């Protein structure tokens, strides 16, 4: 059986404390469920989800959500943010 190569996201999660890994893995699962075409990549040196290749030219600091394992972003809020961003990206110009 061939081993699958680790992604940037896997490498990042692997270096975290277990509770941080679990918190970020949760976000990863929600993104994968809601936006199946999102790809895992890297932006500004950090793991990122790339949808429709449109991260270049955006100030991603304004879209940052900081959270801790003890104070997670509620799943309903994450779902709303992800859906909203998907609509922004796919809306006709």
C-alpha positions in Angstrom: 0.0 0.0 0.0 1.3 3.4 -1.0 1.4 6.2 1.6 -0.3 9.4 0.6 1.9 12.5 0.8 1.2 14.8 3.7 -0.3 18.2 2.7 0.7 21.6 4.0 -2.4 21.3 6.3 -1.4 17.9 7.6 2.2 19.2 8.3 0.8 22.2 10.2 -1.8 20.2 12.2 0.8 17.6 13.1 2.9 20.2 14.9 0.1 21.4 17.1 -1.0 20.5 20.6 -3.8 17.9 20.5 -6.5 20.3 21.4 -5.4 22.8 18.8 -5.1 20.0 16.2 -8.7 18.9 17.0 -10.0 22.5 16.8 -8.5 23.1 13.4 -9.3 19.6 12.1 -13.0 20.5 12.9 -12.8 23.6 10.6 -11.1 21.5 7.9 -14.0 19.0 8.0 -16.6 21.7 7.8 -15.0 23.4 4.9 -14.6 20.0 3.1 -18.3 19.3 3.7 -19.6 22.7 2.6 -17.3 23.6 -0.3 -16.2 20.4 -1.8 -14.1 22.2 -4.5 -12.0 24.0 -1.9 -8.3 23.0 -2.1 -5.9 23.0 0.8 -2.9 25.2 0.2 -0.7 27.9 1.7 -1.2 31.6 1.9 1.1 34.1 3.7 3.0 31.2 5.1 0.0 29.5 6.7 -2.3 26.7 5.7 -5.3 28.0 3.8 -8.3 26.9 1.9 -8.3 28.0 -1.7 -11.5 28.2 -3.6 -11.5 29.0 -7.3 -7.9 30.1 -7.0 -8.8 33.7 -6.0 -6.6 34.3 -2.9 -4.1 36.5 -4.7 -4.7 40.2 -4.3 -6.9 39.9 -1.2 -6.0 41.2 2.2 -6.6 38.0 4.1 -5.9 39.7 7.5 -9.4 41.1 7.4 -10.8 37.6 7.0 -8.9 36.1 9.8 -10.8 34.4 12.6 -8.7 33.7 15.7 -9.9 31.1 18.1 -8.7 28.8 20.7 -9.6 25.2 21.5 -11.4 26.5 24.6 -13.4 29.0 22.7 -14.4 27.6 19.3 -16.3 29.4 16.6 -19.7 27.8 16.7 -20.4 25.4 13.8 -23.4 27.4 12.6 -21.3 30.5 12.4 -18.5 28.8 10.5 -21.1 27.3 8.1 -22.6 30.8 7.4 -19.2 32.4 6.9 -18.1 29.6 4.5 -21.3 29.8 2.5 -21.1 33.6 2.3 -17.6 33.5 1.1 -18.5 30.8 -1.5 -21.3 33.1 -2.8 -18.9 36.1 -3.0 -16.4 34.1 -5.1 -19.0 32.6 -7.5 -21.2 35.7 -7.9 -21.1 37.2 -11.4 -18.9 40.3 -11.7 
